[in-house]
Amino acid sequence: MKTYTLILVFVLIGNLSCYAQSKSHTTSLFDGTSLQGWEVVNPENGKFWSVKDSVITGGDGTINIPTNTYLRTTESFEDFEFRALFRLTGDHSTGLINSGIQYRSLIEGNTIIGYQADIGKGYWGDIYDEHRRAKLIGGDLSTLNDILNEDGWNSYIIRCIGNKHELYINGVKTTEYFEMDSEIPSNGVIGIQLHSGGNAKIEFKHITITKL
């Protein structure tokens, strides 16, 4: 009887493990050649977004960005782990060189509203609530400062499960945030911001998401 019980337990554990693995499936959000699956939030700013050398590119580093512009997924996500490589470049003497990754964000007309994992000098690893509550929490850069390549390629991970948000840059955890307002939506699109103010250029590649 004990042997049968142990076998049954192992079978149940194995089935649960297989079920958990089947629930977590990683997919690419970028095909490397086009913006299929993405839309510019305000179509008037479509000229700022393109695909160059298998990289999603916002701006060109020489033209001043006159207004905040956003590229966003057509699909929405709730609990997930987002991964991407990104590079932000530009002359800081021309103005603010800044970007960010929108997530669990809503679209109202030509406006995107929601969480943003910040990118840029003075903002690395912050969580900002775009067009809603402003800055929610600052990033801990005590370790990241030693390995961050401000003008080169870095990695970003955003993990959201329930009301818990975690940000990682280059594998270093910068931010942990718990959303205590139950009225804030937990499902929304992923987006890329190109901030106004300077001659900025933002690039993204190897963009994947795992639904959790």
mmCIF file of the C-alpha atoms, coordinates in Angstrom:
data_MODEL
# 
_entry.id   MODEL 
# 
loop_
_atom_site.group_PDB 
_atom_site.id 
_atom_site.type_symbol 
_atom_site.label_atom_id 
_atom_site.label_alt_id 
_atom_site.label_comp_id 
_atom_site.label_asym_id 
_atom_site.label_entity_id 
_atom_site.label_seq_id 
_atom_site.pdbx_PDB_ins_code 
_atom_site.Cartn_x 
_atom_site.Cartn_y 
_atom_site.Cartn_z 
_atom_site.occupancy 
_atom_site.B_iso_or_equiv 
_atom_site.pdbx_formal_charge 
_atom_site.auth_seq_id 
_atom_site.auth_comp_id 
_atom_site.auth_asym_id 
_atom_site.auth_atom_id 
_atom_site.pdbx_PDB_model_num 
ATOM 1   C CA . MET A 1 1   ? 0.000  0.000  0.000   1.00 0.00 ? 1   MET A CA 1 
ATOM 2   C CA . LYS A 1 2   ? 2.827  2.394  0.882   1.00 0.00 ? 2   LYS A CA 1 
ATOM 3   C CA . THR A 1 3   ? 4.564  1.639  -2.406  1.00 0.00 ? 3   THR A CA 1 
ATOM 4   C CA . TYR A 1 4   ? 1.367  2.361  -4.366  1.00 0.00 ? 4   TYR A CA 1 
ATOM 5   C CA . THR A 1 5   ? 0.905  5.638  -2.475  1.00 0.00 ? 5   THR A CA 1 
ATOM 6   C CA . LEU A 1 6   ? 4.473  6.752  -3.239  1.00 0.00 ? 6   LEU A CA 1 
ATOM 7   C CA . ILE A 1 7   ? 4.045  5.907  -6.917  1.00 0.00 ? 7   ILE A CA 1 
ATOM 8   C CA . LEU A 1 8   ? 0.815  7.894  -7.014  1.00 0.00 ? 8   LEU A CA 1 
ATOM 9   C CA . VAL A 1 9   ? 2.525  10.888 -5.368  1.00 0.00 ? 9   VAL A CA 1 
ATOM 10  C CA . PHE A 1 10  ? 5.388  10.834 -7.886  1.00 0.00 ? 10  PHE A CA 1 
ATOM 11  C CA . VAL A 1 11  ? 2.941  10.591 -10.799 1.00 0.00 ? 11  VAL A CA 1 
ATOM 12  C CA . LEU A 1 12  ? 0.968  13.576 -9.485  1.00 0.00 ? 12  LEU A CA 1 
ATOM 13  C CA . ILE A 1 13  ? 4.147  15.617 -8.980  1.00 0.00 ? 13  ILE A CA 1 
ATOM 14  C CA . GLY A 1 14  ? 5.295  14.749 -12.488 1.00 0.00 ? 14  GLY A CA 1 
ATOM 15  C CA . ASN A 1 15  ? 1.954  15.742 -13.983 1.00 0.00 ? 15  ASN A CA 1 
ATOM 16  C CA . LEU A 1 16  ? 1.963  19.043 -12.109 1.00 0.00 ? 16  LEU A CA 1 
ATOM 17  C CA . SER A 1 17  ? 5.515  19.746 -13.277 1.00 0.00 ? 17  SER A CA 1 
ATOM 18  C CA . CYS A 1 18  ? 4.602  19.041 -16.910 1.00 0.00 ? 18  CYS A CA 1 
ATOM 19  C CA . TYR A 1 19  ? 1.503  21.229 -16.569 1.00 0.00 ? 19  TYR A CA 1 
ATOM 20  C CA . ALA A 1 20  ? 3.565  24.106 -15.136 1.00 0.00 ? 20  ALA A CA 1 
ATOM 21  C CA . GLN A 1 21  ? 6.064  23.812 -17.996 1.00 0.00 ? 21  GLN A CA 1 
ATOM 22  C CA . SER A 1 22  ? 3.291  23.767 -20.582 1.00 0.00 ? 22  SER A CA 1 
ATOM 23  C CA . LYS A 1 23  ? 1.823  26.957 -19.072 1.00 0.00 ? 23  LYS A CA 1 
ATOM 24  C CA . SER A 1 24  ? 5.145  28.807 -19.463 1.00 0.00 ? 24  SER A CA 1 
ATOM 25  C CA . HIS A 1 25  ? 5.873  29.262 -23.158 1.00 0.00 ? 25  HIS A CA 1 
ATOM 26  C CA . THR A 1 26  ? 8.396  31.798 -24.438 1.00 0.00 ? 26  THR A CA 1 
ATOM 27  C CA . THR A 1 27  ? 7.615  33.594 -27.680 1.00 0.00 ? 27  THR A CA 1 
ATOM 28  C CA . SER A 1 28  ? 9.364  36.288 -29.683 1.00 0.00 ? 28  SER A CA 1 
ATOM 29  C CA . LEU A 1 29  ? 7.739  39.716 -29.931 1.00 0.00 ? 29  LEU A CA 1 
ATOM 30  C CA . PHE A 1 30  ? 9.896  40.759 -32.886 1.00 0.00 ? 30  PHE A CA 1 
ATOM 31  C CA . ASP A 1 31  ? 10.456 38.853 -36.140 1.00 0.00 ? 31  ASP A CA 1 
ATOM 32  C CA . GLY A 1 32  ? 13.704 40.683 -36.898 1.00 0.00 ? 32  GLY A CA 1 
ATOM 33  C CA . THR A 1 33  ? 12.533 42.145 -40.199 1.00 0.00 ? 33  THR A CA 1 
ATOM 34  C CA . SER A 1 34  ? 9.297  44.078 -39.666 1.00 0.00 ? 34  SER A CA 1 
ATOM 35  C CA . LEU A 1 35  ? 7.061  45.753 -37.099 1.00 0.00 ? 35  LEU A CA 1 
ATOM 36  C CA . GLN A 1 36  ? 4.416  43.065 -37.429 1.00 0.00 ? 36  GLN A CA 1 
ATOM 37  C CA . GLY A 1 37  ? 2.582  42.790 -34.097 1.00 0.00 ? 37  GLY A CA 1 
ATOM 38  C CA . TRP A 1 38  ? 3.471  46.387 -33.199 1.00 0.00 ? 38  TRP A CA 1 
ATOM 39  C CA . GLU A 1 39  ? 1.722  49.736 -33.715 1.00 0.00 ? 39  GLU A CA 1 
ATOM 40  C CA . VAL A 1 40  ? 2.768  53.347 -33.202 1.00 0.00 ? 40  VAL A CA 1 
ATOM 41  C CA . VAL A 1 41  ? 0.510  54.789 -30.502 1.00 0.00 ? 41  VAL A CA 1 
ATOM 42  C CA . ASN A 1 42  ? 0.182  58.093 -32.336 1.00 0.00 ? 42  ASN A CA 1 
ATOM 43  C CA . PRO A 1 43  ? 0.332  57.413 -36.112 1.00 0.00 ? 43  PRO A CA 1 
ATOM 44  C CA . GLU A 1 44  ? 1.682  60.936 -36.695 1.00 0.00 ? 44  GLU A CA 1 
ATOM 45  C CA . ASN A 1 45  ? 4.954  59.785 -35.110 1.00 0.00 ? 45  ASN A CA 1 
ATOM 46  C CA . GLY A 1 46  ? 5.375  56.732 -37.303 1.00 0.00 ? 46  GLY A CA 1 
ATOM 47  C CA . LYS A 1 47  ? 8.377  58.338 -39.053 1.00 0.00 ? 47  LYS A CA 1 
ATOM 48  C CA . PHE A 1 48  ? 10.462 57.878 -35.902 1.00 0.00 ? 48  PHE A CA 1 
ATOM 49  C CA . TRP A 1 49  ? 10.145 54.055 -35.855 1.00 0.00 ? 49  TRP A CA 1 
ATOM 50  C CA . SER A 1 50  ? 11.768 51.516 -38.167 1.00 0.00 ? 50  SER A CA 1 
ATOM 51  C CA . VAL A 1 51  ? 13.605 48.207 -38.375 1.00 0.00 ? 51  VAL A CA 1 
ATOM 52  C CA . LYS A 1 52  ? 17.298 48.486 -39.254 1.00 0.00 ? 52  LYS A CA 1 
ATOM 53  C CA . ASP A 1 53  ? 19.798 45.620 -39.244 1.00 0.00 ? 53  ASP A CA 1 
ATOM 54  C CA . SER A 1 54  ? 17.339 43.335 -37.398 1.00 0.00 ? 54  SER A CA 1 
ATOM 55  C CA . VAL A 1 55  ? 16.834 45.942 -34.676 1.00 0.00 ? 55  VAL A CA 1 
ATOM 56  C CA . ILE A 1 56  ? 13.725 47.945 -33.744 1.00 0.00 ? 56  ILE A CA 1 
ATOM 57  C CA . THR A 1 57  ? 14.927 51.541 -33.915 1.00 0.00 ? 57  THR A CA 1 
ATOM 58  C CA . GLY A 1 58  ? 13.375 54.741 -32.581 1.00 0.00 ? 58  GLY A CA 1 
ATOM 59  C CA . GLY A 1 59  ? 14.969 58.003 -33.691 1.00 0.00 ? 59  GLY A CA 1 
ATOM 60  C CA . ASP A 1 60  ? 18.350 58.274 -35.375 1.00 0.00 ? 60  ASP A CA 1 
ATOM 61  C CA . GLY A 1 61  ? 20.548 60.109 -32.874 1.00 0.00 ? 61  GLY A CA 1 
ATOM 62  C CA . THR A 1 62  ? 20.792 63.239 -35.020 1.00 0.00 ? 62  THR A CA 1 
ATOM 63  C CA . ILE A 1 63  ? 17.231 64.583 -35.239 1.00 0.00 ? 63  ILE A CA 1 
ATOM 64  C CA . ASN A 1 64  ? 15.741 66.200 -32.149 1.00 0.00 ? 64  ASN A CA 1 
ATOM 65  C CA . ILE A 1 65  ? 12.722 64.296 -30.851 1.00 0.00 ? 65  ILE A CA 1 
ATOM 66  C CA . PRO A 1 66  ? 9.947  66.908 -30.521 1.00 0.00 ? 66  PRO A CA 1 
ATOM 67  C CA . THR A 1 67  ? 7.428  64.824 -28.579 1.00 0.00 ? 67  THR A CA 1 
ATOM 68  C CA . ASN A 1 68  ? 7.270  61.582 -26.641 1.00 0.00 ? 68  ASN A CA 1 
ATOM 69  C CA . THR A 1 69  ? 6.502  58.731 -28.998 1.00 0.00 ? 69  THR A CA 1 
ATOM 70  C CA . TYR A 1 70  ? 5.650  55.086 -28.336 1.00 0.00 ? 70  TYR A CA 1 
ATOM 71  C CA . LEU A 1 71  ? 5.617  51.809 -30.206 1.00 0.00 ? 71  LEU A CA 1 
ATOM 72  C CA . ARG A 1 72  ? 3.393  49.171 -28.639 1.00 0.00 ? 72  ARG A CA 1 
ATOM 73  C CA . THR A 1 73  ? 2.340  45.555 -29.079 1.00 0.00 ? 73  THR A CA 1 
ATOM 74  C CA . THR A 1 74  ? -1.070 44.727 -30.471 1.00 0.00 ? 74  THR A CA 1 
ATOM 75  C CA . GLU A 1 75  ? -1.381 41.957 -27.858 1.00 0.00 ? 75  GLU A CA 1 
ATOM 76  C CA . SER A 1 76  ? -1.921 42.468 -24.121 1.00 0.00 ? 76  SER A CA 1 
ATOM 77  C CA . PHE A 1 77  ? -0.213 40.598 -21.286 1.00 0.00 ? 77  PHE A CA 1 
ATOM 78  C CA . GLU A 1 78  ? -0.849 40.124 -17.573 1.00 0.00 ? 78  GLU A CA 1 
ATOM 79  C CA . ASP A 1 79  ? 1.577  37.806 -15.728 1.00 0.00 ? 79  ASP A CA 1 
ATOM 80  C CA . PHE A 1 80  ? 4.799  37.490 -17.717 1.00 0.00 ? 80  PHE A CA 1 
ATOM 81  C CA . GLU A 1 81  ? 8.577  37.706 -17.944 1.00 0.00 ? 81  GLU A CA 1 
ATOM 82  C CA . PHE A 1 82  ? 9.765  40.119 -20.636 1.00 0.00 ? 82  PHE A CA 1 
ATOM 83  C CA . ARG A 1 83  ? 13.364 40.042 -21.898 1.00 0.00 ? 83  ARG A CA 1 
ATOM 84  C CA . ALA A 1 84  ? 15.194 42.233 -24.394 1.00 0.00 ? 84  ALA A CA 1 
ATOM 85  C CA . LEU A 1 85  ? 18.539 43.742 -25.305 1.00 0.00 ? 85  LEU A CA 1 
ATOM 86  C CA . PHE A 1 86  ? 18.510 47.518 -25.711 1.00 0.00 ? 86  PHE A CA 1 
ATOM 87  C CA . ARG A 1 87  ? 20.838 50.403 -26.494 1.00 0.00 ? 87  ARG A CA 1 
ATOM 88  C CA . LEU A 1 88  ? 20.177 54.099 -25.832 1.00 0.00 ? 88  LEU A CA 1 
ATOM 89  C CA . THR A 1 89  ? 22.453 56.655 -27.480 1.00 0.00 ? 89  THR A CA 1 
ATOM 90  C CA . GLY A 1 90  ? 22.463 60.397 -28.104 1.00 0.00 ? 90  GLY A CA 1 
ATOM 91  C CA . ASP A 1 91  ? 24.200 63.659 -27.309 1.00 0.00 ? 91  ASP A CA 1 
ATOM 92  C CA . HIS A 1 92  ? 23.154 64.734 -23.814 1.00 0.00 ? 92  HIS A CA 1 
ATOM 93  C CA . SER A 1 93  ? 24.030 68.339 -24.620 1.00 0.00 ? 93  SER A CA 1 
ATOM 94  C CA . THR A 1 94  ? 21.039 68.405 -27.017 1.00 0.00 ? 94  THR A CA 1 
ATOM 95  C CA . GLY A 1 95  ? 18.526 67.625 -24.276 1.00 0.00 ? 95  GLY A CA 1 
ATOM 96  C CA . LEU A 1 96  ? 17.099 64.639 -22.416 1.00 0.00 ? 96  LEU A CA 1 
ATOM 97  C CA . ILE A 1 97  ? 18.263 61.256 -23.738 1.00 0.00 ? 97  ILE A CA 1 
ATOM 98  C CA . ASN A 1 98  ? 15.736 58.849 -22.285 1.00 0.00 ? 98  ASN A CA 1 
ATOM 99  C CA . SER A 1 99  ? 13.583 55.853 -23.070 1.00 0.00 ? 99  SER A CA 1 
ATOM 100 C CA . GLY A 1 100 ? 11.606 53.174 -21.304 1.00 0.00 ? 100 GLY A CA 1 
ATOM 101 C CA . ILE A 1 101 ? 9.607  49.982 -21.629 1.00 0.00 ? 101 ILE A CA 1 
ATOM 102 C CA . GLN A 1 102 ? 5.880  50.302 -21.102 1.00 0.00 ? 102 GLN A CA 1 
ATOM 103 C CA . TYR A 1 103 ? 4.081  47.290 -19.645 1.00 0.00 ? 103 TYR A CA 1 
ATOM 104 C CA . ARG A 1 104 ? 0.558  46.506 -18.445 1.00 0.00 ? 104 ARG A CA 1 
ATOM 105 C CA . SER A 1 105 ? -0.317 49.720 -20.247 1.00 0.00 ? 105 SER A CA 1 
ATOM 106 C CA . LEU A 1 106 ? -3.619 50.920 -21.707 1.00 0.00 ? 106 LEU A CA 1 
ATOM 107 C CA . ILE A 1 107 ? -4.293 52.863 -24.889 1.00 0.00 ? 107 ILE A CA 1 
ATOM 108 C CA . GLU A 1 108 ? -6.714 55.777 -24.834 1.00 0.00 ? 108 GLU A CA 1 
ATOM 109 C CA . GLY A 1 109 ? -6.802 57.477 -28.205 1.00 0.00 ? 109 GLY A CA 1 
ATOM 110 C CA . ASN A 1 110 ? -3.212 58.494 -28.979 1.00 0.00 ? 110 ASN A CA 1 
ATOM 111 C CA . THR A 1 111 ? -2.123 58.201 -25.342 1.00 0.00 ? 111 THR A CA 1 
ATOM 112 C CA . ILE A 1 112 ? -0.489 55.266 -23.555 1.00 0.00 ? 112 ILE A CA 1 
ATOM 113 C CA . ILE A 1 113 ? -1.135 54.938 -19.827 1.00 0.00 ? 113 ILE A CA 1 
ATOM 114 C CA . GLY A 1 114 ? 0.679  52.596 -17.487 1.00 0.00 ? 114 GLY A CA 1 
ATOM 115 C CA . TYR A 1 115 ? 3.858  51.277 -15.961 1.00 0.00 ? 115 TYR A CA 1 
ATOM 116 C CA . GLN A 1 116 ? 7.231  52.094 -17.464 1.00 0.00 ? 116 GLN A CA 1 
ATOM 117 C CA . ALA A 1 117 ? 10.590 50.472 -16.742 1.00 0.00 ? 117 ALA A CA 1 
ATOM 118 C CA . ASP A 1 118 ? 12.818 53.507 -17.164 1.00 0.00 ? 118 ASP A CA 1 
ATOM 119 C CA . ILE A 1 119 ? 15.993 53.789 -19.254 1.00 0.00 ? 119 ILE A CA 1 
ATOM 120 C CA . GLY A 1 120 ? 18.485 56.639 -19.167 1.00 0.00 ? 120 GLY A CA 1 
ATOM 121 C CA . LYS A 1 121 ? 20.888 58.656 -17.061 1.00 0.00 ? 121 LYS A CA 1 
ATOM 122 C CA . GLY A 1 122 ? 19.323 59.525 -13.710 1.00 0.00 ? 122 GLY A CA 1 
ATOM 123 C CA . TYR A 1 123 ? 16.402 57.136 -14.276 1.00 0.00 ? 123 TYR A CA 1 
ATOM 124 C CA . TRP A 1 124 ? 17.896 53.657 -14.670 1.00 0.00 ? 124 TRP A CA 1 
ATOM 125 C CA . GLY A 1 125 ? 15.678 50.955 -13.179 1.00 0.00 ? 125 GLY A CA 1 
ATOM 126 C CA . ASP A 1 126 ? 12.949 53.317 -11.961 1.00 0.00 ? 126 ASP A CA 1 
ATOM 127 C CA . ILE A 1 127 ? 9.281  52.415 -12.334 1.00 0.00 ? 127 ILE A CA 1 
ATOM 128 C CA . TYR A 1 128 ? 7.325  55.365 -13.680 1.00 0.00 ? 128 TYR A CA 1 
ATOM 129 C CA . ASP A 1 129 ? 3.551  55.402 -14.106 1.00 0.00 ? 129 ASP A CA 1 
ATOM 130 C CA . GLU A 1 130 ? 3.184  57.101 -17.490 1.00 0.00 ? 130 GLU A CA 1 
ATOM 131 C CA . HIS A 1 131 ? 0.311  59.614 -17.773 1.00 0.00 ? 131 HIS A CA 1 
ATOM 132 C CA . ARG A 1 132 ? -1.098 58.495 -14.418 1.00 0.00 ? 132 ARG A CA 1 
ATOM 133 C CA . ARG A 1 133 ? 0.831  58.730 -11.112 1.00 0.00 ? 133 ARG A CA 1 
ATOM 134 C CA . ALA A 1 134 ? 4.393  59.663 -12.207 1.00 0.00 ? 134 ALA A CA 1 
ATOM 135 C CA . LYS A 1 135 ? 7.379  58.037 -10.472 1.00 0.00 ? 135 LYS A CA 1 
ATOM 136 C CA . LEU A 1 136 ? 6.464  55.080 -8.264  1.00 0.00 ? 136 LEU A CA 1 
ATOM 137 C CA . ILE A 1 137 ? 9.868  53.843 -7.085  1.00 0.00 ? 137 ILE A CA 1 
ATOM 138 C CA . GLY A 1 138 ? 13.547 54.454 -7.823  1.00 0.00 ? 138 GLY A CA 1 
ATOM 139 C CA . GLY A 1 139 ? 15.998 51.816 -8.933  1.00 0.00 ? 139 GLY A CA 1 
ATOM 140 C CA . ASP A 1 140 ? 18.796 50.529 -6.699  1.00 0.00 ? 140 ASP A CA 1 
ATOM 141 C CA . LEU A 1 141 ? 21.991 51.120 -8.695  1.00 0.00 ? 141 LEU A CA 1 
ATOM 142 C CA . SER A 1 142 ? 24.508 50.135 -6.012  1.00 0.00 ? 142 SER A CA 1 
ATOM 143 C CA . THR A 1 143 ? 25.587 47.067 -8.013  1.00 0.00 ? 143 THR A CA 1 
ATOM 144 C CA . LEU A 1 144 ? 24.363 48.023 -11.480 1.00 0.00 ? 144 LEU A CA 1 
ATOM 145 C CA . ASN A 1 145 ? 26.660 51.058 -11.674 1.00 0.00 ? 145 ASN A CA 1 
ATOM 146 C CA . ASP A 1 146 ? 29.649 48.700 -11.808 1.00 0.00 ? 146 ASP A CA 1 
ATOM 147 C CA . ILE A 1 147 ? 28.468 46.872 -14.939 1.00 0.00 ? 147 ILE A CA 1 
ATOM 148 C CA . LEU A 1 148 ? 26.115 49.245 -16.771 1.00 0.00 ? 148 LEU A CA 1 
ATOM 149 C CA . ASN A 1 149 ? 27.181 50.211 -20.287 1.00 0.00 ? 149 ASN A CA 1 
ATOM 150 C CA . GLU A 1 150 ? 25.335 53.507 -20.644 1.00 0.00 ? 150 GLU A CA 1 
ATOM 151 C CA . ASP A 1 151 ? 26.030 53.939 -24.367 1.00 0.00 ? 151 ASP A CA 1 
ATOM 152 C CA . GLY A 1 152 ? 26.136 50.253 -25.310 1.00 0.00 ? 152 GLY A CA 1 
ATOM 153 C CA . TRP A 1 153 ? 23.973 47.166 -25.263 1.00 0.00 ? 153 TRP A CA 1 
ATOM 154 C CA . ASN A 1 154 ? 22.360 46.128 -21.990 1.00 0.00 ? 154 ASN A CA 1 
ATOM 155 C CA . SER A 1 155 ? 19.638 43.647 -21.074 1.00 0.00 ? 155 SER A CA 1 
ATOM 156 C CA . TYR A 1 156 ? 16.298 44.260 -19.404 1.00 0.00 ? 156 TYR A CA 1 
ATOM 157 C CA . ILE A 1 157 ? 14.046 41.766 -17.641 1.00 0.00 ? 157 ILE A CA 1 
ATOM 158 C CA . ILE A 1 158 ? 10.582 42.716 -16.408 1.00 0.00 ? 158 ILE A CA 1 
ATOM 159 C CA . ARG A 1 159 ? 8.762  40.105 -14.342 1.00 0.00 ? 159 ARG A CA 1 
ATOM 160 C CA . CYS A 1 160 ? 5.157  40.612 -13.223 1.00 0.00 ? 160 CYS A CA 1 
ATOM 161 C CA . ILE A 1 161 ? 3.150  38.106 -11.212 1.00 0.00 ? 161 ILE A CA 1 
ATOM 162 C CA . GLY A 1 162 ? -0.011 39.358 -9.561  1.00 0.00 ? 162 GLY A CA 1 
ATOM 163 C CA . ASN A 1 163 ? 0.757  42.674 -7.879  1.00 0.00 ? 163 ASN A CA 1 
ATOM 164 C CA . LYS A 1 164 ? 4.516  42.033 -7.700  1.00 0.00 ? 164 LYS A CA 1 
ATOM 165 C CA . HIS A 1 165 ? 6.805  43.789 -10.193 1.00 0.00 ? 165 HIS A CA 1 
ATOM 166 C CA . GLU A 1 166 ? 10.546 43.087 -10.559 1.00 0.00 ? 166 GLU A CA 1 
ATOM 167 C CA . LEU A 1 167 ? 13.048 44.819 -12.834 1.00 0.00 ? 167 LEU A CA 1 
ATOM 168 C CA . TYR A 1 168 ? 16.498 43.488 -13.738 1.00 0.00 ? 168 TYR A CA 1 
ATOM 169 C CA . ILE A 1 169 ? 19.140 45.255 -15.827 1.00 0.00 ? 169 ILE A CA 1 
ATOM 170 C CA . ASN A 1 170 ? 22.088 43.113 -16.931 1.00 0.00 ? 170 ASN A CA 1 
ATOM 171 C CA . GLY A 1 171 ? 20.853 40.441 -14.530 1.00 0.00 ? 171 GLY A CA 1 
ATOM 172 C CA . VAL A 1 172 ? 20.964 42.789 -11.542 1.00 0.00 ? 172 VAL A CA 1 
ATOM 173 C CA . LYS A 1 173 ? 17.718 43.354 -9.678  1.00 0.00 ? 173 LYS A CA 1 
ATOM 174 C CA . THR A 1 174 ? 17.130 47.088 -9.494  1.00 0.00 ? 174 THR A CA 1 
ATOM 175 C CA . THR A 1 175 ? 13.518 47.281 -8.382  1.00 0.00 ? 175 THR A CA 1 
ATOM 176 C CA . GLU A 1 176 ? 10.819 45.380 -6.542  1.00 0.00 ? 176 GLU A CA 1 
ATOM 177 C CA . TYR A 1 177 ? 7.404  46.983 -6.363  1.00 0.00 ? 177 TYR A CA 1 
ATOM 178 C CA . PHE A 1 178 ? 4.044  45.833 -5.024  1.00 0.00 ? 178 PHE A CA 1 
ATOM 179 C CA . GLU A 1 179 ? 0.939  47.468 -6.477  1.00 0.00 ? 179 GLU A CA 1 
ATOM 180 C CA . MET A 1 180 ? -1.470 48.063 -3.592  1.00 0.00 ? 180 MET A CA 1 
ATOM 181 C CA . ASP A 1 181 ? -4.176 49.828 -5.591  1.00 0.00 ? 181 ASP A CA 1 
ATOM 182 C CA . SER A 1 182 ? -6.599 47.155 -6.807  1.00 0.00 ? 182 SER A CA 1 
ATOM 183 C CA . GLU A 1 183 ? -8.150 49.652 -9.233  1.00 0.00 ? 183 GLU A CA 1 
ATOM 184 C CA . ILE A 1 184 ? -5.003 49.751 -11.379 1.00 0.00 ? 184 ILE A CA 1 
ATOM 185 C CA . PRO A 1 185 ? -5.358 47.328 -14.330 1.00 0.00 ? 185 PRO A CA 1 
ATOM 186 C CA . SER A 1 186 ? -3.005 44.325 -14.302 1.00 0.00 ? 186 SER A CA 1 
ATOM 187 C CA . ASN A 1 187 ? -3.366 43.550 -18.008 1.00 0.00 ? 187 ASN A CA 1 
ATOM 188 C CA . GLY A 1 188 ? -2.057 45.653 -20.856 1.00 0.00 ? 188 GLY A CA 1 
ATOM 189 C CA . VAL A 1 189 ? 0.295  46.115 -23.762 1.00 0.00 ? 189 VAL A CA 1 
ATOM 190 C CA . ILE A 1 190 ? 4.096  46.203 -23.920 1.00 0.00 ? 190 ILE A CA 1 
ATOM 191 C CA . GLY A 1 191 ? 5.555  49.376 -25.384 1.00 0.00 ? 191 GLY A CA 1 
ATOM 192 C CA . ILE A 1 192 ? 8.797  51.181 -26.190 1.00 0.00 ? 192 ILE A CA 1 
ATOM 193 C CA . GLN A 1 193 ? 9.158  54.869 -25.439 1.00 0.00 ? 193 GLN A CA 1 
ATOM 194 C CA . LEU A 1 194 ? 11.355 57.394 -27.201 1.00 0.00 ? 194 LEU A CA 1 
ATOM 195 C CA . HIS A 1 195 ? 11.426 60.479 -24.991 1.00 0.00 ? 195 HIS A CA 1 
ATOM 196 C CA . SER A 1 196 ? 11.384 64.006 -26.347 1.00 0.00 ? 196 SER A CA 1 
ATOM 197 C CA . GLY A 1 197 ? 13.989 66.671 -25.672 1.00 0.00 ? 197 GLY A CA 1 
ATOM 198 C CA . GLY A 1 198 ? 17.217 65.484 -27.281 1.00 0.00 ? 198 GLY A CA 1 
ATOM 199 C CA . ASN A 1 199 ? 18.742 63.793 -30.302 1.00 0.00 ? 199 ASN A CA 1 
ATOM 200 C CA . ALA A 1 200 ? 18.025 60.338 -28.949 1.00 0.00 ? 200 ALA A CA 1 
ATOM 201 C CA . LYS A 1 201 ? 18.123 56.901 -30.508 1.00 0.00 ? 201 LYS A CA 1 
ATOM 202 C CA . ILE A 1 202 ? 16.732 53.749 -28.882 1.00 0.00 ? 202 ILE A CA 1 
ATOM 203 C CA . GLU A 1 203 ? 17.306 50.231 -30.225 1.00 0.00 ? 203 GLU A CA 1 
ATOM 204 C CA . PHE A 1 204 ? 15.801 46.890 -29.190 1.00 0.00 ? 204 PHE A CA 1 
ATOM 205 C CA . LYS A 1 205 ? 16.481 43.313 -30.252 1.00 0.00 ? 205 LYS A CA 1 
ATOM 206 C CA . HIS A 1 206 ? 15.973 39.732 -29.052 1.00 0.00 ? 206 HIS A CA 1 
ATOM 207 C CA . ILE A 1 207 ? 12.601 40.686 -27.556 1.00 0.00 ? 207 ILE A CA 1 
ATOM 208 C CA . THR A 1 208 ? 10.798 37.763 -25.922 1.00 0.00 ? 208 THR A CA 1 
ATOM 209 C CA . ILE A 1 209 ? 7.974  37.230 -23.485 1.00 0.00 ? 209 ILE A CA 1 
ATOM 210 C CA . THR A 1 210 ? 7.041  34.251 -21.352 1.00 0.00 ? 210 THR A CA 1 
ATOM 211 C CA . LYS A 1 211 ? 3.479  34.116 -20.083 1.00 0.00 ? 211 LYS A CA 1 
ATOM 212 C CA . LEU A 1 212 ? 3.465  33.019 -16.439 1.00 0.00 ? 212 LEU A CA 1 
# 
